[in-house]
């Protein structure tokens, strides 16, 4: 995707509950205000406002599942001035009223009560600094593409360093890195072609700042509490652990934070066979 449009998207994602001005988004992406909306739709496949509204409604769906906020507050956080307008938009998006949506979601989660998985726990993480690249689409395909692109770019930079031996500003030691994947969307409610996945590698802040100076995209994964579970086995079976963790969160009445969940890969298919893969799943909680 066009990197200038990506800048606007990243701003939208980090300011989803704020008032979003299209003129500001145009300035962020360095397009004229006349062209920005057309280029955005051509790149993303939906208009700016449709994109913003969709993300807000999908975020609101989590609040509705938990049921611990007044409906008017959920509506206002989603950018709607009235509860009536929100209810209409929600039903158009999910083909269900919030009440029915919650009932169906809770029934679905209960299907995972008997899933055998590692015991979840609550952990606290510090702010993590990452270099990343994004790919959109089916998670299993997009993750491969994103990781191939990110590692390829880092390998090319490393080869460049080898030609200048004295140039050692960054340490590419894989043992010091965390491999992470940020999962933004629930594939049960978001169309496959719109799923967002960030392949991330975490190093120290100094190393990430250095990579940023070389043109890499960087961000932080927020600190705070997370519900965590270890998934053992191939990535294709990780849904059991994902939904099992959410069921555990619901059962224990733990409140979610409005931040992206992510996976941490303790090993990779290059190191072990698929049945021996180890993936930690993190869901932000209060």
N, C-alpha and C positions, 0 to 999 in steps of 0.2 A: 504493500500500500504506500501511496505518496506520503513521505515523511512530514510534509507540511500539514497534511490533513491529520496525521497521527498526533501531532502536537495539539491540535484542537480537541481530538478525542481524549487524550490524556488529561487535558484541562477539565473537560466535561466530567470525566470519571472521578477526579479528585475534588470537584465542586458540585456534585450532583444535587445536594440539598440547598445550594445557593441559587440566587437569581442569575440565570445565564443569559448574557447579552450576545446576540449573533454578531453585532459589530465588533465586540471584543474578540470573539472567536475568529473572526476574519483577520483581525490584526495579528493574533497569535500565530495563525497559519501563514501570514505574509501574503494573503490574497486580497485583492480589492473586494470591497463589500458587494460589488455587483457580481463578481464571479464566484465568490466563496460557496454560496448555497448550491450552485450548479455543480461545482467540482466535488463538493462533499457528497452529494447524492450519487454522482457518477462513480466515486470511489467506494462508498459504503453500501450503496444499494437502497438507501432510504434517506429522507430529508433530515436536516439537522434536528428540527423539532420532533419528528417522529422517533429519531434515535434517542433523544433526551427523554421523551415521554416513556418510551419502551423501557429504558434502563430504570427510570423512577418507579414504574409499575412493578417491574421485576423485583426491585429492592423492597417495595411495599409488600409484596407477596410473603416475604419472610416475616415481617411484622405481623401480618394477618395470621400466619401459621402459629406464631407464638401466642397471639391474643392478649398481650399485656400492655397495649397502648389503645387509647380511645381512637375510634375511627376518624374523627375529625383531625386529630393530630397526624395520623398516617396520611390523610388526604393532603394536609398542608405541607408535610415533608415531601410529598410527591409532586408538589408544585401546583396543586389545585386549590382554588379559592373557596370552593363549596364541596360538601360531602356528596351532594347529588352528582356533581360533575365527575368526581372521582369514581363513584360507584358505576356510573355509565361507562367510563373509560376502562375500568377494571373488568367489567363483564365483556366488553368488546375484545379485550386482550386475551382473557383466559376462558371465555365462554362459560363463566360461572360467577355467581355472586360471591363476595368475600366469605360469607357464612358457608356456602357449599364448597368453596375452594379449600377452606380450612378443614372441613369434615373429610373431604376426599384425601387431602394431604396426610392427615393424621391416620386415616385408615391404611394408607400406603406405607407409612413409616412403621406401623405395627407389624407389617409383614416381615420386618427385619429383627423382631424381638428375639427370635430363636437362632439368629445367625451366630455361628461360632467365630469369635474374633478375639484378638488380644484385649486385655482390660484397658479401657480408655483412662486417661488421667488429665488433670489440669496442670499446665506448665506455664512458666513466665519466660518470655523471650525478650532480648534487648533489640534495639533497632538494627536491622540488617541492611547492609549496603550491597546492591546488586547491579551487575551489568546484564542487560536482557535484550531479547528480540521477540516480537509478537507475530503470531500467525493466527488466522481465523479459519474456522471450519471444524470438521469432525476431529475431536480431540486426539484420537489415535493417529490420524494422518498429520494434523497440524503440528503436533508435538515433535514428530520426526523431522518435519521440515524446519521448524524453529531451531531445534537443537543442531541440525546439520548446518544451518546458516551461522548460528552463533559460534560454534566450535571452529567452523571454517574461517571466519573472520579473525578469531583469536589466534589460530594457527598461522595465518598469514602475517599477523603482527609479530608473532614469536619468531618466524623465519626472518623477518626484517631485523629483529634484534640480534640474531645470530651473526648477521653481516657486520654488526657494529659491537664487538665484544665488550667494550667499555660502557656501553649503554645498558644499564641494568636497573632502570627505575622501577620495574615491576617484576614481581616474583610469580611465575606461572605454576608454582608447585601445586599440583592437583590435590595433595593431601591437606592443604590449607583452605581448600575451597569447599563451599556447600553447593550442591546441585539442587535446584528448586524449580518447581513449575507452579505458576500462579493460575488458579482456576477461577474464572470470573462468573461463569454462567452455569445454571442448572440445565443439563441437557433434556430433562423431562419437561421443561417449560420454554426453552429457547430453541429456535430452529437451528439445525445442525450447521448450516452455512453461516450462522452469526455467532457461533461459540468463540470466545476469546481465550487464548492461551499465551502466557509469557514464559519462555525458557529463560531461566535466570542462573547466574553464577555469582555467589557471594564471596567477596574477599574483604580485606580491611577497607575502611573508608578512604585511606590515602590511595590505595590501588584503584578503587572505583573512580575516584576523582581523576586519576591519571588516565584511565580508559576513556572517561568522558572527554578529556582534552584531545583524544585521538579520534573523536567522532562517534564513539559508541553511545548507545542509549543507556541511561542509568536511572535508578530510582531507589527508594527505600521501602522495606517491608516494616510496617509499624511494630513498635514494641507492645508489651502488654501480655494479658493472659490468653491462652489458647487451650481448647480441648484437643487432645492428641491421641492418636491410635496408630499402632504399627500394623501395616498390611504386609503379609507374607505371600509371595507368589506373583504371578504374571499381572501386568497392568490391566488386562481385560477383565479380571475378576475383582478389581478394586472397588467397584460399585457397592459390593456387599459391605466393605469396611466404611465407605463414605456414608451410606445410608444407615448403617449400624451405629456409626458415631452420632449422626443427627438424632437417631431414635434415643440413644443414651442421653444426649443433651436435653431432649424433650422430657424424657422420663424423670430426669433429675432437676427439671425446672430451672435450667441454666439459661441466662439471657445472652443472646448473640450480640456481637458488635457488628456495626455496619462497615466491615472491611473485608477484603477478599480472603478466601481460604487458599491454602497452598499445599503442595506436596514437597517433601524432601527425599531425594533419592540417595539411599545409603550405599547402593551399588548400581551397576548398570548391566544391560544385556551383553556388553562387551566383556564383562568380568565374570559373570555367572550364568547358568542356565535360567530360563524364565521362572521355574518353580522355586528358585532360591533368591529371587529378587526381594529386596526389603525397601519398603516405602513408608515414610512417616506422613500421616495426614494431619494437618493443623486447621482448626476452625476457630476464628477469633471469638472470644466470649468476654463478658463483663466480669 
